[in-house]
Amino acid sequence: MLKKRWAAAAAAAAGLVLLTACGSGGSSGGSAGGAVTLGFAQVGAESGWRTANTKSIQESAKSAGIELKFSDAQQKQENQISAIRSYIQQKVKVIAFSPVVESGWDTVLKEAKNANIPVILTDRAIDSPDKSLYKTFLGSDFVAEGKKAGEWLTKEFGSATGQVNIVELQGTTGSAPANDRKKGFADVIAADPKYKIVASQTGEFTRAKGKEVMEAFLKSQPKIDVLYAHNDDMALGAIEAIEAAGKVPGKDIKIVSVDAVKDGMQALADGKINHIVECNPLLGPQLMDLVKKVAAGEQVPARIETKETEFDQAAAKAALPSRQY
């Protein structure tokens, strides 16, 4: 069911004229003048989500006949900027990247613009006021994801009397998903003063850091009712810390997270996580469709959102057998 839904969403998005990034080739976008070359600068390999995202991009480029030049920035902005400059020197047809952080891109993107190489943002946005620096942005609405997590919490604890203590594991500092998931969640819980975030710190979107920060939270906070994790990997690391502290994840401390990667879904099915808001990493097919259009000089929408859902324990159990990531 889920596979069919994703396929349908991808097809629908393709019909809307999706966004993407591509590389060198003829002015035809590669259909007649050789393969389009796409330079893609990836954030890194910090999570199961990112690994699935990379695989989707690599496999989709191959299927689409697009020559892919790929780099892994290891979560460092300077590495991404160097990769983009390298793609400009190589005269690729299109550049696409998922920005490590939101700020600090204007200079290098102006260099790409001056070289007449169109840029596509995938997964994460930038905060530049100059929208002419990129053709389109394909990705999730991270604020909406944070709101969904907050709405689940307010329903789960709606009848609770007294303060509900929340700890938050934030994503990479300065990144769009960390900023937006924090804002969306905070906006929802602000409506009731009983919900209080007693500790909030970055876990860098990694399992190891999520465990380390959760260990510190457990030592510094005498009472924790809920953990809100900006991604599943941090939640999974936190589960290890909670269990090591002699507590039961999903019961003693309720957990809501974002992503819905297979390991997270298994933890949800097992009752260790209580709710997951989906963030779909399988952007490759949409991206390659956009790459071809942008390379051919076609107009594309400035913003394309991916279609996503939410999961409780029953839905996770139903989805796991066919889960692609």
VENUR-V697455 format. One record per residue. N is the residue number from 1. PHI is phi in degrees with one decimal (999 if undefined). OMEGA is omega as a letter, one per 20 degrees, with the letter a starting at -180 (* if undefined). Layout:
BEGIN
N_PHI_OMEGA + N_PHI_OMEGA
END
This chain:
BEGIN
1_999_a + 2_-66.1_r + 3_-60.7_a + 4_-63.5_a + 5_-65.6_r + 6_-64.2_a + 7_-60.9_a + 8_-65.9_r + 9_-65.1_r + 10_-64.4_r + 11_-65.4_a + 12_-65.0_a + 13_-65.1_r + 14_-61.0_r + 15_-66.6_r + 16_-79.8_a + 17_77.8_a + 18_-81.3_a + 19_-97.7_r + 20_-170.7_r + 21_-135.5_a + 22_-147.0_a + 23_-126.7_a + 24_-70.5_a + 25_155.7_a + 26_-73.8_a + 27_-66.6_r + 28_-74.9_a + 29_86.1_r + 30_103.9_a + 31_-67.5_a + 32_-124.9_a + 33_-103.3_a + 34_95.2_a + 35_-67.5_r + 36_-74.6_r + 37_-104.6_r + 38_-113.8_r + 39_-97.9_a + 40_-117.0_r + 41_-106.0_a + 42_-85.1_r + 43_-59.2_a + 44_168.7_r + 45_-139.4_a + 46_-77.8_a + 47_-153.7_r + 48_-62.2_r + 49_-60.9_a + 50_-67.1_r + 51_-60.9_r + 52_-66.2_r + 53_-62.6_r + 54_-61.5_a + 55_-60.5_r + 56_-61.6_a + 57_-67.5_a + 58_-65.7_a + 59_-69.3_a + 60_-69.9_r + 61_-62.2_r + 62_-62.4_a + 63_-64.1_a + 64_-85.3_a + 65_74.0_r + 66_-99.9_r + 67_-78.2_a + 68_-103.2_r + 69_-107.2_a + 70_-120.0_r + 71_-135.1_r + 72_-111.9_a + 73_-82.0_a + 74_52.4_r + 75_61.3_r + 76_-119.8_a + 77_-60.3_a + 78_-62.3_r + 79_-69.4_r + 80_-66.8_r + 81_-62.3_r + 82_-62.8_r + 83_-64.8_r + 84_-62.6_r + 85_-64.4_r + 86_-65.0_r + 87_-65.3_r + 88_-63.8_r + 89_-63.9_r + 90_-79.7_r + 91_58.7_r + 92_-65.2_a + 93_-81.0_a + 94_-142.7_r + 95_-117.9_r + 96_-131.2_r + 97_-159.4_r + 98_-109.3_a + 99_-62.2_r + 100_-59.4_r + 101_-131.0_a + 102_-81.9_a + 103_-99.9_r + 104_90.7_a + 105_-108.0_a + 106_-56.3_a + 107_-60.6_a + 108_-70.8_r + 109_-72.6_r + 110_-68.1_r + 111_-63.3_r + 112_-65.5_r + 113_-62.2_r + 114_-64.6_r + 115_-88.8_a + 116_60.2_r + 117_-109.0_a + 118_-68.8_a + 119_-118.2_r + 120_-121.9_r + 121_-92.4_r + 122_-123.7_r + 123_71.3_a + 124_-126.1_a + 125_-93.3_r + 126_-121.6_a + 127_-100.9_a + 128_-66.3_r + 129_-74.2_a + 130_-89.2_a + 131_-73.9_r + 132_-77.9_a + 133_-76.9_r + 134_-144.8_a + 135_-82.5_a + 136_-163.7_r + 137_-130.0_r + 138_-109.1_r + 139_170.8_a + 140_-82.7_r + 141_-93.2_a + 142_-67.8_r + 143_-63.0_r + 144_-62.4_r + 145_-62.7_r + 146_-63.1_r + 147_-64.3_r + 148_-61.7_r + 149_-63.9_r + 150_-66.9_r + 151_-66.3_r + 152_-60.7_a + 153_-61.6_a + 154_-67.7_r + 155_-76.6_a + 156_-62.9_a + 157_-112.0_a + 158_-57.6_a + 159_-94.1_a + 160_-68.0_r + 161_-106.0_a + 162_89.1_a + 163_-69.9_r + 164_-104.4_a + 165_-89.4_a + 166_-117.8_r + 167_-112.2_a + 168_-125.7_r + 169_-100.6_a + 170_-84.4_r + 171_-76.3_a + 172_-53.0_a + 173_-56.8_r + 174_88.9_a + 175_-81.5_a + 176_-59.2_a + 177_-63.8_r + 178_-66.9_a + 179_-61.3_a + 180_-77.2_r + 181_-66.8_r + 182_-66.5_a + 183_-64.0_a + 184_-59.4_r + 185_-64.3_a + 186_-61.9_a + 187_-60.8_a + 188_-72.9_a + 189_-73.5_r + 190_-64.1_a + 191_-69.6_a + 192_-133.5_a + 193_-65.7_a + 194_-71.6_r + 195_-88.9_a + 196_-132.8_r + 197_-81.8_a + 198_-88.5_r + 199_-157.0_a + 200_-147.0_a + 201_-152.6_r + 202_-71.5_r + 203_-113.6_r + 204_59.0_r + 205_66.6_a + 206_-112.8_a + 207_-66.8_a + 208_-63.6_a + 209_-71.1_r + 210_-60.7_r + 211_-64.9_a + 212_-62.5_a + 213_-70.3_r + 214_-65.3_r + 215_-59.2_r + 216_-67.7_r + 217_-59.9_a + 218_-64.2_r + 219_-79.5_a + 220_-91.4_a + 221_-112.6_a + 222_-68.0_a + 223_-140.8_r + 224_-123.7_r + 225_-95.0_a + 226_-140.4_r + 227_-111.9_r + 228_-109.9_a + 229_-108.9_a + 230_-71.2_r + 231_-154.5_a + 232_-65.3_a + 233_-60.3_r + 234_-65.0_r + 235_-62.9_a + 236_-66.3_r + 237_-65.4_r + 238_-64.3_r + 239_-58.6_r + 240_-61.1_a + 241_-66.9_a + 242_-63.9_r + 243_-66.2_r + 244_-65.1_r + 245_-85.4_r + 246_82.8_r + 247_-107.8_a + 248_-104.9_r + 249_-66.1_a + 250_93.1_r + 251_-123.0_r + 252_-65.6_r + 253_-128.7_r + 254_-74.8_a + 255_-129.9_r + 256_-125.6_a + 257_-141.2_a + 258_-123.3_r + 259_139.6_a + 260_76.4_r + 261_-75.8_a + 262_-57.7_a + 263_-64.2_r + 264_-66.4_r + 265_-64.6_r + 266_-66.2_r + 267_-64.0_r + 268_-67.5_r + 269_-61.2_a + 270_-82.6_r + 271_84.3_a + 272_-85.1_r + 273_-113.1_a + 274_-99.9_a + 275_-159.6_r + 276_-131.1_r + 277_-95.9_a + 278_-74.7_r + 279_-133.9_a + 280_-80.0_a + 281_-86.9_a + 282_-82.5_a + 283_-91.0_a + 284_-53.0_a + 285_-58.7_r + 286_-64.3_a + 287_-61.9_a + 288_-66.7_r + 289_-63.2_r + 290_-68.1_r + 291_-55.5_a + 292_-62.6_a + 293_-67.8_r + 294_-65.8_r + 295_-62.8_a + 296_-85.7_r + 297_82.4_a + 298_-78.4_r + 299_-79.4_r + 300_-130.7_r + 301_-60.6_a + 302_-71.8_a + 303_-145.0_r + 304_-128.0_a + 305_-95.8_r + 306_-82.8_a + 307_-92.5_a + 308_-143.3_a + 309_-134.5_r + 310_-133.3_a + 311_-134.4_r + 312_-104.6_a + 313_-61.1_a + 314_-62.6_a + 315_-66.5_r + 316_-65.5_r + 317_-61.1_a + 318_-70.6_a + 319_-83.9_a + 320_-54.9_a + 321_-57.8_a + 322_-111.3_a + 323_-67.0_a + 324_-87.6_a + 325_-147.5_*
END
